[in-house]
Amino acid sequence: MAKEPTAQELGMARHCLQVLRAVQKDSRTSGWYSGEVRGKEDIGTATASLVRKGLIQPATGPQPFRLTKKGKEFIATQIKEWEAFVAKLNRPETLEKFAKALRRVAEDKA
C-alpha cells in the first residue's frame, strides 16, 4: 500500500501544479517562476523541482519555461486528474493523487 503524501508533499504538489499550469498558459514572469513575488516564494522551489525532474526547461523569449517531452507525457497520463484539479483546485483527493504521481517521477541526473 502506498504511503500517503505528507502535508509538505501536498503543498509542493499544489505549487508544482501552479507552475505547470502557468507554463501551459504562458502567463507568468521569470520572477514569478523563481519565487521573487511576495507570497509566492514556494513557487521558486516548485519550479526548480520540475526542472530537476525534467518536466519543464528554461526557454528563451517571453515565456521563461516550457514543457519538455517528459512533461507533456506526464500531463497526458494525468489528464483526467489534471482537468479535475484545474476545475476544483482545492479538492484534497485530487491533490493527493497528483502528489503521488509527482513523487513517482524520477529526477533527471544532468
N, C-alpha and C positions, 0 to 999 in steps of 0.2 A: 504494500500500500504506500502510495506516495506521501511524503511528508507535506503537511500544509505549509503554505508560504507564511513567512513571518510578517509582522506589520511593516518592517523596513523593506522587505521584498515587495510587498504590495504597493508601498509608496513609490518605490523605484519603478515598478511596472507602470504605475499611473503616469509618472514623468516620462518614461520611455514612450508610452502611447502618445503623449502630447507632442513629443519630438517627431515621432513617425508621422503623425497627422499633419504637423506643420511642414515636414519635408514634402509630403504629398500635395499640400495645398499651396506651396511656395509663398508662405505668408509671414515669415519671421526674419529678423535681422541677425547678423552674426553675433551681436551682443546678447541677444536672447538665447541663442544656442549655447553660448559659453557661460551662461548664468550671470551675466552682468546686469540684468534687470532686477530691480528691487522686488523681493518676494519670489523670484524665480531662480534663486541660486542653485537649487537642486536640478534644474534643467541642464546645467553645465555637466554635472555628474552623469546624468542620463545620456546626454549626447556623447560623452566620452565612452560610456559603456557600449552604446550602439555602434560606435566606430570600432572599438576593440572586438566586438562580436562580428564585425564585418557586414552589418545590416545597412549602414549608411557610410558615405565617404564625403570628404570635403569636395566642393565643386567651385568652379570659377563662375563669375557673373553675379547677377543679383541674388540668386539662391545659394547660400553658403554650403548647403549639403544636398545630396541626392541619394536615393535608394540604390543599393548595389543589386546585382542579380540575386544574391542570397537574401537581401532584404525584401525584394519583390516576391521571392518564393516563400519567405516566411509569412508575409501578409496574405498571400494566396492560400496557404494552408490553414490560416487562421481567419479567413474572410468572414465566415458566419459570426464568429465571436467578435471580430473586429467591427462589423456592422452593428451588432447588438451593443457593443461597448460605446461606439460613437453615438448611437441613438439614446443610450441610457448610461451616461458616463459614470454615474455613481453606484451602479449595481455591484455589490460586493462579489457575487458569484462569478460575474463576467471578469472582473479584475483578477480574482483568484485564479481562474482558468488561464488567463493571459500570462499572469506571473509564472505559473508552472511551465507554460510553453516557452517563455523567455528564458527561464532557468535552464532549459534543455539545449538552448543554442550555445554551442561552444565558442569561446573567444578565439579569434584568429591569432596565430603566433607570427607576427610580422618580423 
